[in-house]
Amino acid sequence: MARPGSGQSSEPGALARFPTWVAGTQTLRPHSVVFTGALAGSWIRSGAAGARPSAPMGCWCCRWWLYPLCHNAGLGQEDLRVDGRGCEDYRCVEVETDVVSNTSGSARVKLGHTDILVGVKAEMGTPKLEKPDEGYVEFFVDCSANATPEFEGRGGDDLGTEIANTLARIFNKGSLDLKSLCISPREHCWVLYVDVLLLECGGNLFDAISIAVKAALFNTRIPRVHVLEDEEGSKEIELSDDPYDCIQLSVENVPCIITLCKIGYRHVVDATLQEEACSLASLLVSVTNKGVVTCMRKVGKGSLDPESIFEMMETGERVGKALHSSLQSLLHKEESLGPKRQKVGFLG
């Protein structure tokens, strides 16, 4: 984030139109970070900074971080944020899979200063009564007290529950082939326990968590099961001993969440903590790789007019398709490296 009097942005990948993806220690697309320090005065006048020139800019923290916007009208651009990104630009995204050894699949995602770790554990269970021929997915979100002082004690419990409920709602829309998790109807199925650990909070939690969940599910391997039935009709389940004889989940239809924060008369994606402090209302849009909106939810105390909602949905569809394309390309490239892939690891 550029500070008053600074000539550069400390956010990596700030000028990339779409995320700069990093697979482990291998950067897939080089990027340079250059920030001129001159920000457009018209950006403030358009209301994109969250206030008109004559209006107060909120708390002292918001005014301090938005201070550069009040000076130097040299660029004359409206699609510009404090850190040099446009309204539809993401920060640098780092993705690494298979980082936790005792899980069926795992991934770690760093989006700016937001750090997320996701582990998936596949265990046998009994199908639910209303869906006897399907497995199911359960989410647990733990907000580490080290992520932010607000999470100390039980401060992060409500947020963790909110995120877990949002993920459960999204995955109940047919994003995963849950029938492929069924072993024996009404008797046995695979249950996927998805544990999300929030290590550091730097804004835009929902987007980062959805990316990490999709990457972890892509990395998940479930042992192949053979059901043997004897003459008396009793069934016996046999797991394959071959570690390579496993089932890989199809994540093609797994959506990603795009959070659009309304700031003044504009809306931005991948908001930082400072930008979130200036936004009174945000729209969470769940988008598939084909740009189909599967779920939508408004958060915040402010209101959104219908015209703004439609504009934010169109932006979410457009940005979501680009996000899926980049993420899918990265995951397949990382998988193709096989054992030769250099791992950073959880503590890297």
Phi, psi and omega per residue, in radians:
M1 nan 2.264 -3.129
A2 -1.299 2.333 3.104
R3 -1.788 2.815 3.117
P4 -0.985 2.227 3.124
G5 1.529 -0.028 -3.120
S6 -1.490 2.641 3.126
G7 -1.861 -0.058 -3.114
Q8 -2.439 2.801 3.067
S9 -1.714 2.410 3.115
S10 -1.528 -0.089 3.130
E11 -1.462 2.151 -3.141
P12 -1.213 2.556 3.097
G13 1.176 0.466 -2.995
A14 -1.159 -0.499 -3.059
L15 -1.723 0.061 -3.137
A16 -1.269 2.362 -3.129
R17 -1.133 -0.709 3.048
F18 -2.234 3.015 -2.958
P19 -0.992 2.491 2.939
T20 -1.569 1.953 -2.998
W21 -1.619 2.451 3.136
V22 -2.202 2.115 3.109
A23 -1.716 1.831 -3.082
G24 1.085 -2.065 3.122
T25 -1.790 0.092 -3.069
Q26 -1.791 2.029 3.105
T27 -1.427 2.151 -3.083
L28 -1.393 -0.445 3.125
R29 -2.481 2.081 -3.125
P30 -1.173 2.631 3.132
H31 -2.540 2.657 3.046
S32 -2.112 2.588 -3.121
V33 -2.004 1.935 3.113
V34 -2.301 2.236 -3.135
F35 -2.273 2.157 -3.007
T36 -1.315 -0.379 -3.098
G37 1.507 -0.140 3.124
A38 -1.786 2.096 -3.114
L39 -2.055 2.629 -2.967
A40 -1.340 2.303 3.048
G41 -1.219 -0.473 3.124
S42 -1.192 -0.376 3.100
W43 -1.097 -0.701 3.061
I44 -1.205 -0.770 -3.054
R45 -1.141 -0.473 3.134
S46 -1.300 -0.203 -3.111
G47 1.568 0.042 -3.090
A48 -1.191 -0.361 3.134
A49 -1.467 0.012 3.068
G50 1.740 -0.029 -3.135
A51 -2.796 2.650 3.025
R52 -1.355 2.808 -3.074
P53 -0.963 -0.579 -3.085
S54 -1.554 -0.094 -3.066
A55 -1.682 2.654 3.083
P56 -1.170 2.616 -3.052
M57 -1.799 0.477 3.033
G58 1.505 -2.538 -3.039
C59 -1.239 2.958 -3.111
W60 -1.094 -0.654 -3.129
C61 -1.084 -0.773 3.125
C62 -1.092 -0.747 -3.118
R63 -1.138 -0.641 -3.111
W64 -1.167 -0.770 -3.105
W65 -1.286 -0.466 3.123
L66 -1.585 0.046 -3.117
Y67 -0.933 -0.758 -3.115
P68 -1.057 -0.421 -3.100
L69 -1.221 -0.359 -3.064
C70 -1.494 -0.055 -3.018
H71 -2.235 2.552 3.001
N72 1.131 1.788 3.133
A73 -1.706 0.600 -3.019
G74 -1.228 -0.606 -3.041
L75 -1.410 -0.646 3.127
G76 1.160 0.539 3.124
Q77 -1.953 2.517 3.125
E78 -1.711 -0.497 -3.130
D79 -1.494 1.137 -3.047
L80 -2.579 2.349 3.131
R81 -1.963 3.042 -3.038
V82 -1.027 -0.655 -3.089
D83 -1.570 0.190 3.081
G84 1.608 -0.110 3.132
R85 -1.407 2.770 2.968
G86 -1.434 3.067 -3.071
C87 -1.162 -0.404 -3.092
E88 -1.934 0.326 -3.094
D89 -1.695 2.461 3.028
Y90 -1.679 2.751 2.970
R91 -1.346 3.061 3.103
C92 -1.074 2.354 3.141
V93 -2.054 2.205 3.070
E94 -1.928 2.244 -3.106
V95 -2.239 2.296 3.025
E96 -2.453 2.297 -3.140
T97 -1.849 2.917 3.096
D98 1.010 0.907 -3.094
V99 -1.772 -0.250 3.129
V100 -2.081 2.143 -2.962
S101 -1.318 -0.562 -3.030
N102 -1.631 0.546 3.100
T103 -2.182 2.890 3.051
S104 -1.365 -0.388 3.096
G105 -2.980 2.606 -3.109
S106 -2.713 2.831 3.111
A107 -2.792 2.625 3.037
R108 -2.206 2.328 -3.101
V109 -2.226 2.297 3.029
K110 -2.095 2.052 3.120
L111 -2.037 1.750 -3.020
G112 1.122 -2.109 3.097
H113 -1.756 0.218 3.077
T114 -1.663 2.241 -3.052
D115 -2.198 2.132 -3.056
I116 -2.222 2.383 3.038
L117 -2.145 2.270 -3.108
V118 -2.231 2.304 3.049
G119 -2.174 2.440 -3.141
V120 -2.058 2.235 3.125
K121 -2.106 2.143 3.126
A122 -1.703 2.137 3.117
E123 -2.321 2.687 3.133
M124 -1.382 2.452 3.116
G125 -2.615 -2.965 3.130
T126 -1.865 2.323 -3.140
P127 -1.044 2.666 3.084
K128 -1.230 2.633 -3.059
L129 -1.072 -0.662 -3.099
E130 -1.336 -0.291 3.110
K131 -2.382 1.329 -3.005
P132 -1.242 -0.262 -3.095
D133 -1.936 0.425 -3.132
E134 -2.360 2.637 2.918
G135 -1.495 -3.001 3.130
Y136 -2.677 2.932 -3.080
V137 -2.149 2.391 3.084
E138 -2.190 2.466 -3.068
F139 -2.029 2.445 3.038
F140 -2.326 2.233 -3.096
V141 -2.090 2.179 3.131
D142 -2.035 2.096 3.121
C143 -1.659 1.870 -3.099
S144 -1.117 2.441 3.120
A145 -1.155 -0.336 3.118
N146 -1.377 -0.232 -3.093
A147 -1.189 -0.742 3.136
T148 -2.818 2.583 3.129
P149 -1.010 -0.406 -3.125
E150 -1.160 -0.338 -3.093
F151 -1.610 0.059 3.141
E152 -1.150 2.563 -3.071
G153 1.225 -2.162 3.092
R154 -1.916 0.431 -3.088
G155 -1.146 -0.462 -3.104
G156 -1.681 0.030 -3.079
D157 -1.136 -0.791 -3.119
D158 -1.109 -0.746 3.115
L159 -1.131 -0.717 3.114
G160 -1.070 -0.740 3.105
T161 -1.135 -0.699 3.130
E162 -1.103 -0.765 -3.141
I163 -1.171 -0.742 3.141
A164 -1.088 -0.730 3.115
N165 -1.146 -0.655 3.117
T166 -1.143 -0.751 3.118
L167 -1.124 -0.737 3.127
A168 -1.091 -0.675 3.130
R169 -1.145 -0.684 -3.136
I170 -1.177 -0.740 -3.059
F171 -1.389 -0.094 3.019
N172 -1.527 0.062 -3.124
K173 -1.674 0.327 3.104
G174 1.421 0.430 -3.126
S175 -1.311 -0.477 3.078
L176 -1.994 2.593 3.071
D177 -1.417 1.537 -3.067
L178 -1.250 -0.363 3.111
K179 -1.195 -0.462 3.105
S180 -1.235 -0.234 3.111
L181 -1.552 -0.088 -3.137
C182 -1.417 2.286 3.111
I183 -1.693 -0.906 3.095
S184 -2.471 2.034 -3.066
P185 -0.908 2.338 3.113
R186 1.226 -0.047 -3.070
E187 -2.121 -0.987 -3.056
H188 -2.391 2.520 3.068
C189 -2.711 2.916 3.033
W190 -1.557 2.348 3.054
V191 -1.982 2.200 -3.139
L192 -1.737 2.000 3.073
Y193 -1.702 1.977 -3.095
V194 -1.793 1.947 3.140
D195 -1.791 2.152 -3.137
V196 -1.937 2.196 3.110
L197 -2.041 2.085 3.118
L198 -1.562 1.864 -3.066
L199 -1.513 -0.649 -3.118
E200 -2.599 2.421 -3.076
C201 -1.916 1.965 3.118
G202 -2.264 0.448 -3.140
G203 1.691 2.698 3.056
N204 1.038 0.950 -3.079
L205 -1.173 -0.772 -3.039
F206 -1.074 -0.741 3.137
D207 -1.108 -0.830 -3.105
A208 -1.094 -0.719 -3.130
I209 -1.167 -0.723 3.138
S210 -1.122 -0.664 3.089
I211 -1.125 -0.772 -3.124
A212 -1.140 -0.692 3.128
V213 -1.122 -0.765 3.135
K214 -1.125 -0.728 3.122
A215 -1.128 -0.694 3.139
A216 -1.186 -0.688 3.092
L217 -1.168 -0.620 3.071
F218 -1.102 -0.609 -3.120
N219 -1.459 -0.159 -3.072
T220 -1.247 2.332 3.076
R221 -2.170 2.194 -3.103
I222 -1.942 2.234 -3.129
P223 -1.032 2.483 3.106
R224 -1.305 2.413 -3.045
V225 -2.021 2.404 3.048
H226 -2.037 2.221 3.137
V227 -1.742 2.045 -3.134
L228 -1.848 2.365 -3.118
E229 -2.126 2.249 -3.130
D230 -1.573 -3.042 -3.079
E231 -1.150 -0.484 -3.115
E232 -1.463 -0.078 3.088
G233 1.629 -0.039 3.103
S234 -1.352 2.537 -3.064
K235 -1.874 2.490 3.102
E236 -2.216 2.307 -3.100
I237 -1.717 2.276 -3.126
E238 -2.152 2.168 3.115
L239 -1.626 2.488 3.126
S240 -1.240 2.392 3.106
D241 -1.452 -0.263 -3.116
D242 -1.346 2.070 -3.123
P243 -1.134 -0.341 3.131
Y244 -1.615 -0.145 3.085
D245 -1.569 1.423 -3.041
C246 -2.498 2.980 -3.131
I247 -1.872 2.308 3.070
Q248 -1.811 2.305 -3.121
L249 -1.242 2.551 3.028
S250 -1.586 2.056 -3.114
V251 -1.885 0.309 -3.083
E252 -1.033 -0.668 -3.094
N253 -1.702 0.097 3.111
V254 -1.252 2.138 -3.077
P255 -1.422 2.847 2.967
C256 -1.998 2.607 3.134
I257 -1.603 2.276 3.048
I258 -1.963 2.052 3.133
T259 -1.708 2.161 3.127
L260 -2.002 2.045 -3.116
C261 -1.692 2.242 3.106
K262 -1.481 2.059 3.111
I263 -2.204 1.898 -3.078
G264 1.146 -2.173 -3.136
Y265 -1.731 0.071 -3.099
R266 -2.086 2.901 3.023
H267 -2.273 2.540 -3.063
V268 -2.239 2.684 3.044
V269 -1.820 2.777 3.116
D270 0.883 1.037 -3.117
A271 -1.289 2.491 3.021
T272 -1.401 3.058 3.120
L273 -1.059 -0.669 -3.134
Q274 -1.180 -0.676 3.113
E275 -1.232 -0.637 3.082
E276 -1.113 -0.578 3.110
A277 -1.179 -0.404 -3.140
C278 -1.622 -0.055 -3.086
S279 -1.847 2.303 3.120
L280 -1.662 -0.276 -3.123
A281 -2.621 2.469 3.109
S282 -2.350 2.738 3.129
L283 -2.135 2.133 3.064
L284 -1.643 2.126 -3.119
V285 -2.100 2.113 3.088
S286 -1.587 2.064 -2.996
V287 -2.186 2.369 3.066
T288 -1.502 3.104 -3.121
N289 -1.197 -0.267 3.102
K290 -1.686 0.100 3.119
G291 1.437 0.302 -3.141
V292 -1.544 2.232 3.116
V293 -1.459 2.059 -3.115
T294 -1.758 -0.363 -3.094
C295 -2.766 2.629 -3.124
M296 -2.598 2.469 -3.103
R297 -2.658 2.389 3.082
K298 -1.706 2.378 3.077
V299 -2.202 2.724 -3.122
G300 1.810 2.842 -3.086
K301 -1.499 -0.269 -3.109
G302 -1.377 3.113 -3.131
S303 -2.036 2.776 3.112
L304 -2.236 2.260 3.099
D305 -1.377 2.727 -3.072
P306 -0.975 -0.675 -3.133
E307 -1.099 -0.719 3.115
S308 -1.136 -0.665 -3.137
I309 -1.096 -0.771 3.128
F310 -1.120 -0.708 3.101
E311 -1.127 -0.719 3.133
M312 -1.182 -0.616 3.075
M313 -1.136 -0.747 3.111
E314 -1.098 -0.716 3.087
T315 -1.116 -0.739 3.123
G316 -1.061 -0.729 3.105
E317 -1.099 -0.777 -3.097
R318 -1.170 -0.823 -3.124
V319 -1.223 -0.641 -3.131
G320 -1.088 -0.730 3.123
K321 -1.091 -0.741 3.114
A322 -1.153 -0.669 3.128
L323 -1.120 -0.793 3.119
H324 -1.074 -0.767 -3.109
S325 -1.050 -0.791 3.140
S326 -1.158 -0.767 -3.106
L327 -1.155 -0.786 -3.122
Q328 -1.101 -0.719 3.107
S329 -1.076 -0.732 3.136
L330 -1.125 -0.802 -3.090
L331 -1.101 -0.734 3.133
H332 -1.187 -0.654 3.120
K333 -1.175 -0.712 3.118
E334 -1.142 -0.686 3.134
E335 -1.156 -0.625 -3.117
S336 -1.170 -0.372 3.126
L337 -1.238 -0.458 3.093
G338 1.088 -2.500 -3.125
P339 -1.137 -0.297 -3.117
K340 -1.311 -0.200 -3.089
R341 -1.150 2.272 3.098
Q342 -1.387 2.192 -3.081
K343 -1.736 2.374 3.013
V344 -1.454 -0.737 3.119
G345 1.513 2.980 -3.056
F346 -1.122 -0.643 -3.104
L347 -1.711 0.211 -3.111
G348 -1.331 nan nan
